[in-house]
Amino acid sequence: MYAEVLPPDEKAVVAGRRRLLAAAHDAGSVPARGRRRPQIGRGWRLAAPVGLTAALTAGVIVAAQGGDPGEGGGPGPITLRPVAAPQDLAHNAALVAANEPAGKAGPTRWAYLKTVFVPTQEGGGPPLFGAPKKTRTQEMWRRTDDRQFALTEGGRLRVVNGSKSLPTGVNRMDYPYLLSLPTRPDGLLAQVYKTVDAEYARSFANWKKPIPANASNRTREKYELMRKSKPIPPTAEERNARAFELITLYMRDAVLPPKIQAALYGAAAKIPGIRYEAKATDVAGRAGVTLYRVDNGYLRREIIINPRSYGYMGFRVVAIKDHREAGVPPVKQGQTIGWGALLEATFVSGPGQRS
């Protein structure tokens, strides 16, 4: 495959990052209550599984490598719980992750991801009900320092130079940030809620900003329009919904170390309203299990997980009842808002490589 390496053109950087990091691109400040549908990261960006390889089936206790030394000095078995609740899944994932090789995610390592997604209304497609009529498959590569990204366009590999400096804003989803996430669920969840609160604080600070003295008429109109929608502190439900949303977004765009992936499951399991379902099917038709939450009484957000490896398989967001609110398209009961699956994911030595 021919690789065309582009210079660090600002337009190319912006365009490439928007395509490859749509979740981060859309993770803006929290507007006033009642004006924001929980977002889905454009409904198709995914992250890699953690490569957990224990042989287990949800609901069945099995032996996996790890624990005390067995015969011959090798790893002994670990006991996994039957999975009937989010906490059981998180517990088992943590045990398996603790006995998996950490792998190397150095600053110049590349992550390869192959995903399939369904075009939906919020991504510019028609409203989706039931099985999708068409899907789209995408391959992308992302360097772990976010200095370069790559994707295939017209059969050619297109490499885009990224920013030379890391983001410093509230909604950081850059690779170095994801790799720095705490590996203990309590610490990770505390950091997630801190981000949720910082989003509101930033939104309120922006609302309070004075109109620049040299602002154009159009800019003044934007400020005046913003003044009409004073940000309201999120309710407990909105805060919990956003926390789960952020966790799902963190898992969509990067190959993550096993312990961070397990900590994300563990953090999710601690959020009020999280449920477990033993049967699920991803958009690629593969069987899995689900951690899900119903946000604001109408939007079911799912993380689909491999019941044997605990790897991240994908996500789905579906409306469970009709809903209308100002500023976003109305949704009908049964309408799928976003649906995507991860097909392949691994660390590779360079763009264009798949193993």
N, C-alpha and C positions, 0 to 999 in steps of 0.2 A: 504494500500500500504506500502510495506516495505521501510524504509528510511535507506540508507547506507551513513553514514556521514564519509567523508574522512578526513584524516589529511591534514595539509597545505603543501602538496607536491607541489613543484614548477611546475613540469610538469602538474599536475592536475589543478593547478591554471591557468596556461597559456592556456591549452586546454579548460577548462571551460569558461574562459573569451572570448576566440576566438569564441566559439560557440554562447555564449549568447550575446556578444557585437561585432558582426562582423562589424557593422557600425563604431564603434570607432576604431576597429583594423585596418580598411582600411583607416581611415581618416588621411592620411599622408601629408607630405609637398607638396606644389604645384610645380611640375616640370616645365621645360621650356615650354613656350607656343608652342602649336602644338604637344605636346607629351602626352597629358592627356585628356582622355575622362572624362566628368563629371561622378563621381562615383555614385553608387546606393546602397552603403552599402551592397554589395553582393546580392542585389535584393530581400530580403525577410524579413529583420528584421523590426518589427513594434513596435509602441508604443500605449499606451492605450488612449481611449477617456477620456474626462474630466467628464463624467457623467452629462452633461447639459440636463435638462429634461423639458425645456419649450416646450409647444405644439405649433409648428409652421410649416408651409410649406413654402419653398423658394418662394418668390414672393407674399406672402399673409401676411397682417398685422394681428396679433392676440394679445390676451392678455396673459401675463405670470405673474407669481408671482414676486413681487418686487415693487419698486417705493414708492409712498406715501401710508400711511396706508389706507386701505379700511374700509368697514363697520365692526364693531366689533373689530376694532383695528388691524386686520390682514393685511398682505401685499396687496398692491393695484396692479393694472395692470401696465405693461410697454408696450410701443408701439414699435413694431419692424417694420423696413422698408421692403418694397418689395425688394427682392434681385435680382439685375440685374448686379452687378459689385463686384469685390473683396472687395471694401471698404464697401459696404452694408453688406456683410457677416461678415466682421470683426466687424462692428459697432454692429450688432445684437448679435454676439457671446460675445462681451464685456458686453453688457447690461445683457444678461442672466447670464454670469459668475459672475457679480457683485452681483447677487441675489441668487447665489447658495451657499450652505454650503462649507466652505473652506476645510473641512475634515482634518484629522490628518495624516501627513506623517512623523512621528517620525523616529529617526535613526534606530530603530529596526523593523520597519514595513516592511511587504513583499508585493510586487506587483506580481499579477498573470496575465499572458497573454497567451491566446490561439490564435494562428495565423495559417493561411493557406497561402501557397506560391506556386509559379510555378517555377520549375527548369528551368533556362534559360542558354544561352551560357556562360555568364559571371560568372555563378555559377557552371559551369562544365557540364551543360546539352547541348542539341542540340539547334540550332537556333529556335526560336518560332515565328510562324506567326498564327494569328487568335486565335481561342479558344484553350486552353491548353488540351492536351490529358490526363495529370495526374497532380495532385497537392499533396502537402505534408502538413500535419498538425502537429504543434508542440505546446507543452505546456512548459512554463518556469516560474520560480519564481526568483525574484531578490529582495534582501534586500535593503532598501533605503540608507544604508550606504555603500553599495557595499562590505560588508565584507563576504557575502555568496551569492551563486547562486545555482539554482537547476533546473533539467530537468528530464524527464522520458526517460529511456533507457531500452528496453526490458521489459517493464511493471514494472520496479522498479524506485523508486525515487532516484536520485543521487544528493547529496548535495556536493557542491565544496566550500571550503573556499577561499575567495578572498584575495586581498592584504590588509595589515594592514595600508598602507598609501595611500593617495589620489594622483592621477596623478598631475604633475605640468607642463606638456607640453602645447603646443599650442592647440592641438585638444582635449580638455577635453569634454568627454561625460559621465563622471561618474555621478551617481545619485545625490550626493550632489551638483554638479555643475548645473545640470538641475533644481534642486529645488531652486537654487539661482538666476535663470535667472530673469531679470527685468519683472515687470508686466505691464509696459507701452510700447507700440509698438515702440516708438521712441528710448527709452533707449535700448530695446532689439536689435533693428536693428543696432544701433551704436555698440553694443558689438559684433554682428555677423560680421560686416565689419572690426572691429578691429581684429577679429580672422583671417579673410581672409588675411588681410595685414600682420599679424604675420606669417602666413604660408609661404608667399613669403619671408619674412625677414629670417625665419629659413632656407628655402631652399638655399638662397643666402649665408648665413653664413656657411652652411655645404659645399657649393661649394668652399668657400674660405679657408677652413681648410687645413693646411699643411699636407703632408703625414707623419705619425709618423715615427720616425727614426728607430724603431725596427719592422716596418710593414713587414709582410710576402710578398712574391711575389704576391700571390693572392690578398691580400689587396691592394698592390700597383697598380695592374691592375684595381681594382675597382675604386680607386681614379682617375687614369688616364682616365678611361672611363667616369667618372662623369665630369671631367674637359672639356670634349668635348661638354657638354650640359650645357652651362651657363644659369642659370635661367633668364628669361625675365619677367619684371614686367607685371602683368596681365592687359589686356585691360579693359575698362569699362564694356564691355559685359561679359568677363570672370569673372570679379569681381562680377557682379550682379548674374551671373549664379551660382557661388560658394556660394554666400550668400543664395540663395533660396535652394540650395542643403543642406547646413548646417541646415537650418530650418526644412527641411523634415526629416533629420537624427535625429534631436532632438526629434521628435515626435514618433519615432519608437520603442523605447526600454524602456519606463517608463510610469507608470500612473502619469499624471501631474495634479497639481491643476488647477481648472477651469480658474483662472485669468492668469496663465502662458500659458495655451493652447490658450486662446483668444488673448493674446499678440503675440503669434507666428503667428496666422492668421493675426493680424493687422500689424505685421512687414513684413510678406510676401506681403501683399496688397500694401505696400509702395515701393516695389522693382520695378524698371522699367521693363515693359514687362509682368507683371502678368496679367492673364486673368481669367474670370469666365465663367463656362459653366453649364447650368441648368440641364443637363442630363448626367448621368454617371452610369456605372455598375461596381461593384467591382468583384474580382475573385470568390467570393462566390455567385454571381448572385444578389446581393442586389442593389437597386436603391440608388443613391446618387447624389451629385453635386460636382463640381471640381474647385479647384484653380490650374491653370497650367501656365507653362512658357516654351517657346521654347528656349532651350539653344544652343548658337552658330549656330543657323540657321537650326539645323537638329534633335535635341533631345527634345521631348516633355516630360516634367516631371510633374506629376499630384499628387496632394493631394486629396483624395476622402473623402468627408465629409457627415455626416448624415444631410439631409435637415430639419429634425424635431428637433433633439437634439443638432446639431452642434458638435457632437462627431466625433473624428477621426476614419475613417473606413479603411483606407489603402492607397496604392499608386500604381502607374503604371508609367513606363518609356518606351517610344516607339519612334522609329526612324520615322520621317516623310519624310525623303529622304535618298538616298544612301549616305554613308560617309566612307571615308578612311583617316587614319592618321597613322603615324609611331608609333609603340609600342603597338597598341591595335588592336583587331580583327576588320575587316571591318563590317559594318552593312548595311542592305538593308531596303528600304522603307517598312514600315509596320511591321518591326521586333520588338518584345517586348523584351526589355532589362531586365526589372524587373517588377514583379507584385505580390502583396501580400495584404492580407486583415486581419483585426483584427476581431476575432469572439467573444472573451470574454476578459474582463479586469476589475480588481478590486483590492483594497487593502484587504489583508487577514492577519491573525495573524501568519501564519507559512507556510513553504513549504509543498506541497501536498494538501493544502486546496484550494478550488475553490470559496468559498463564505464566 
